[in-house]
Each structure stands twice: as structure tokens, then as C-alpha cells.
Amino acid sequence: MPDVYTLSFYTFAILTALSSVLVFIQRKLVHAVLALTMAFSMSAVLFLILNQTFVALLQLLVFVGGLSTYLMVSLANEEKGRRYIRVSFFIPIVIALSIWFAYFAQLSLHSEVVSGSSMDATFAVAIAQYYPLFYGIAALLFAVALGSVLFIKKFSKLVT
Amino acid sequence: MIMLLYVFALSLVLIGIAFAGLATDRHFIVIMLGIALILVASTIALVGFFDYNAVQNPGAIVMLISIWAVAAVEIITLMAFYVYMKYRGADFDVTKLSKMKW
């Protein structure tokens, strides 16, 4: 009889595979991106089952919180002029959720270092020396996202 | 403990689905989503290795984050390119993309 972890792994593995199939059979691009977001989220749960809390949190922050949102907003605005999302309403929610996730990640890192239960203290210290690199990556992502938005804005003005 | 074989099987299934999608769909954005799916599959395989070795290697995680950052930058740039092409009225069928400059 398989234990709870194995059963959860099977369940989320099947859900990940199903949502991956959905990416290619959707007719609308926005729905395909939603299916991909679901695949990202399910794989984050798989990472949690495989004892990789840090990678799971990063997956949620970078892919579900950042990239999928960017894709959704871009495609929803572009696809045949039909508005799926009210952007002015959506952006504050995304920012609030991202801050909440970042706070949760920091809290869990600190608590595990203190208790020394699931995450090794040496691992947390070793990760801490790469923080400047993380800030560099965040700055790079921000610069590219901002640059692309400015580019699109400038170019749409030129055409219309 | 979940066997490494199952994690690899899932990773291979995801890569298979992504390749099937890449082979059958010719839309620019769908191809981009398929490549993102391959990235997820490779990450699952890597995490399977982490779990199998039961060692949290900071260097490997930093490498993983760097790869993610590059992939994210690539997708953002491709989205800007998509919008550019849309405004220029280009066809999104990749087999019809013959121009590098409009």
C-alpha cells in the first residue's frame, strides 16, 4: 500500500501531465497560458513533495507570480482587442501576493535555521553568500520587463 | 520515499508532450510555451536528483536560479517581439517567417 507522499506524488504528477496537454489543445492563447500556469503550480507542489521547499517557493515566485502574470497581461490585452482582465485591478493584487510570498519565504528560511529541523543551517548560510547574485538576477528581470513595456508603448504610439 | 524512476518518468512524459506540441503546432507563442514546459520537465528531473542524493547543494540551486532567470528574460523578450510583430501585421506561423527585419 503506497503512503500519503507517494499517492500525492502520483496525483500531482497526473495533474501536471494533464495541464501540459491542455497547453496545446486550447484554442485561445490566454487559456493555454492559464494551463501552463497550472502546470507550473502543480510542479511547485511536486517540489514540495520531493523536500525542496526553497525551489518550490522560487518556482511560485518566478514562474507563477512573475512570468505567468506577465504573459497573461500581455496576451489578454493583445488578443483581438478583447479584455479578459482589468489590468488596473489585477496589478495591485499581484504585487500584494508577491510581497506576501516573499515575506513567507524569508520567515520560513529563518525559522528553519533557528530550529534546524528541515533545512540544514549550513545550507542557509551557503545560500546567503549568493544574495548579491539574486539581487542582480532580480534587477536584470526588472530591467528587461520594464524595457519591453517601454518598447511596446513606444512602438504602439509609432504605429497608431 | 519516491523512486527516482517515477520522477524521471514524469519528466520524460512532460518532455514528450512538449515535443509533440512543438511538432504539431506552428504558432509562435505556443512554441514558446512548449519550450517553457521543457524547462519545467528538466527542473523536475533536477529536483529528483536532489531528492535522490539527499544533499542540498547550494551551487546547484544557484545554477538553477540563474537558468530560470535567463529563461524568464528570454520569454519576456519574445513577448515584446510578439507584440512588435502583431503591430506590423506579421504572420505567426513560424514556417512563414522568412524575414529577419521588417
HADDOCK unambig.tbl for C-alpha pairs under 7 A between the chains (distance, minus, plus):
assign (segid A and resid 6 and name CA) (segid B and resid 2 and name CA) 6.05 0.50 0.50
assign (segid A and resid 13 and name CA) (segid B and resid 10 and name CA) 6.59 0.50 0.50
assign (segid A and resid 17 and name CA) (segid B and resid 14 and name CA) 6.18 0.50 0.50
assign (segid A and resid 20 and name CA) (segid B and resid 14 and name CA) 6.98 0.50 0.50
assign (segid A and resid 20 and name CA) (segid B and resid 17 and name CA) 6.97 0.50 0.50
assign (segid A and resid 21 and name CA) (segid B and resid 17 and name CA) 6.44 0.50 0.50
assign (segid A and resid 24 and name CA) (segid B and resid 21 and name CA) 5.79 0.50 0.50
assign (segid A and resid 47 and name CA) (segid B and resid 47 and name CA) 6.80 0.50 0.50
assign (segid A and resid 50 and name CA) (segid B and resid 51 and name CA) 5.90 0.50 0.50
assign (segid A and resid 51 and name CA) (segid B and resid 51 and name CA) 6.79 0.50 0.50
assign (segid A and resid 67 and name CA) (segid B and resid 72 and name CA) 6.61 0.50 0.50
assign (segid A and resid 123 and name CA) (segid B and resid 56 and name CA) 6.79 0.50 0.50
assign (segid A and resid 123 and name CA) (segid B and resid 58 and name CA) 6.43 0.50 0.50
assign (segid A and resid 126 and name CA) (segid B and resid 58 and name CA) 6.29 0.50 0.50
assign (segid A and resid 127 and name CA) (segid B and resid 58 and name CA) 5.73 0.50 0.50
assign (segid A and resid 137 and name CA) (segid B and resid 69 and name CA) 6.31 0.50 0.50
assign (segid A and resid 141 and name CA) (segid B and resid 69 and name CA) 6.96 0.50 0.50
assign (segid A and resid 141 and name CA) (segid B and resid 73 and name CA) 5.99 0.50 0.50
assign (segid A and resid 144 and name CA) (segid B and resid 73 and name CA) 6.48 0.50 0.50
assign (segid A and resid 145 and name CA) (segid B and resid 76 and name CA) 6.29 0.50 0.50
assign (segid A and resid 148 and name CA) (segid B and resid 77 and name CA) 6.61 0.50 0.50
assign (segid A and resid 148 and name CA) (segid B and resid 80 and name CA) 5.43 0.50 0.50
assign (segid A and resid 152 and name CA) (segid B and resid 80 and name CA) 6.44 0.50 0.50
assign (segid A and resid 152 and name CA) (segid B and resid 83 and name CA) 6.82 0.50 0.50
assign (segid A and resid 152 and name CA) (segid B and resid 84 and name CA) 6.91 0.50 0.50
